[in-house]
Amino acid sequence: MSVVGYLLGKANIKIKVAEEAVMEESKFPLYSFLRLKDSNEIHIFPAVVVEGETLFPCKEDVWSLCQKANYADAESFERQTLHFRGEEITVEKFRCLDADLARFYAALLQSNGYEVCGTCVSCLYKTVK
């Protein structure tokens, strides 16, 4: 096994543990990646988890972090095989992520040629007061 493979294995374990923790009811902000139906651009939306289910407060009124994409114009974005330092990573879901996982997945998607809204990504780095 290569060093990169070993590190990816460690990273995948940490990601799985983090995802399981996030799937419990959380008071931390959670995020989901959705793709716009007309342009395929990926935007990041706020998400809420209750009893393991992703919920949006009101589908018609939910906007992406950049406030330029509406939930009604987007579709689910799931199961993608991505490349990272010569290794393949299969990501099963892009929903109910904490800010750290959302940042990681945004970078991973962008490095694999996906169009991820830069404004949405920058909102993940804002200082919380």
C-alpha positions in Angstrom: 0.0 0.0 0.0 1.3 3.4 -0.9 1.8 6.2 1.7 -1.0 8.1 0.0 -3.3 5.1 0.2 -2.5 4.7 3.8 -3.2 8.3 4.5 -6.5 8.2 2.5 -7.5 5.1 4.5 -6.9 7.1 7.7 -8.8 10.1 6.2 -11.7 7.9 5.2 -12.0 6.5 8.7 -12.0 10.0 10.2 -14.6 11.2 7.6 -16.8 8.2 8.4 -16.6 8.9 12.1 -17.3 12.6 11.6 -20.3 11.8 9.3 -21.8 9.5 11.9 -21.5 12.1 14.5 -23.1 14.7 12.3 -26.0 12.5 11.5 -27.1 12.7 15.1 -29.2 15.7 15.9 -26.8 18.6 15.8 -26.8 22.1 16.9 -23.9 23.0 14.6 -24.6 24.4 11.1 -24.9 21.6 8.5 -24.6 21.8 4.8 -25.6 20.0 1.7 -24.3 20.2 -1.9 -27.0 20.4 -4.6 -26.5 20.8 -8.3 -28.5 23.4 -10.3 -30.6 21.6 -12.9 -29.9 24.1 -15.7 -26.2 24.7 -15.3 -24.8 21.8 -13.3 -23.1 24.3 -11.0 -22.9 23.0 -7.5 -24.1 25.2 -4.6 -24.0 24.7 -0.9 -27.3 24.9 1.0 -28.1 24.9 4.8 -29.3 21.6 6.1 -31.0 20.4 9.2 -30.9 16.8 10.5 -33.7 15.4 12.6 -33.7 11.7 13.5 -31.2 11.0 10.6 -33.3 12.7 7.9 -32.1 15.8 6.0 -34.7 18.5 6.3 -35.1 21.9 4.7 -37.2 24.4 6.6 -39.4 25.3 3.6 -38.3 24.0 0.1 -39.6 27.0 -1.8 -37.8 29.5 0.4 -34.4 27.8 0.9 -31.5 29.6 -0.8 -27.9 28.6 -1.1 -25.3 30.2 1.0 -24.5 32.7 -1.8 -28.2 33.6 -2.0 -28.1 33.0 -5.8 -29.5 29.5 -6.1 -33.0 28.3 -4.9 -33.6 24.8 -3.6 -36.5 24.4 -6.1 -34.0 24.8 -9.0 -31.5 22.3 -7.7 -31.2 18.5 -7.5 -29.5 16.0 -5.3 -25.8 15.4 -5.9 -24.7 11.9 -4.6 -22.2 9.1 -5.2 -19.2 10.4 -7.0 -15.8 8.8 -7.6 -13.1 11.5 -7.2 -9.3 11.5 -7.5 -7.0 12.7 -4.8 -3.2 12.4 -5.1 -3.4 9.5 -7.4 -6.0 7.6 -5.4 -9.7 7.2 -6.0 -12.2 8.2 -3.4 -15.9 7.3 -3.7 -18.1 9.8 -1.8 -21.5 8.4 -1.2 -23.3 11.6 -0.1 -22.8 15.3 -0.1 -25.5 16.2 2.5 -25.6 16.9 6.2 -22.0 17.8 6.4 -20.3 20.0 9.1 -18.3 23.0 7.9 -15.0 21.1 7.9 -16.3 18.2 5.7 -18.0 20.7 3.5 -14.8 22.6 2.9 -12.9 19.3 2.2 -15.5 18.1 -0.3 -15.7 21.5 -2.0 -11.9 21.5 -2.5 -12.0 17.8 -3.7 -14.8 18.5 -6.1 -13.1 21.6 -7.5 -9.8 19.8 -8.0 -11.8 17.1 -10.0 -13.2 19.7 -12.4 -16.6 20.3 -10.9 -18.0 23.8 -10.8 -18.6 24.6 -7.2 -19.8 28.1 -6.4 -16.9 30.1 -5.0 -19.2 32.4 -3.0 -20.9 29.5 -1.3 -17.5 28.0 -0.4 -16.2 31.4 0.9 -19.3 31.5 3.2 -17.9 28.3 4.9 -14.9 30.4 6.1 -16.7 33.4 7.6 -16.0 34.1 11.2 -18.9 33.3 13.4 -19.6 35.9 16.1 
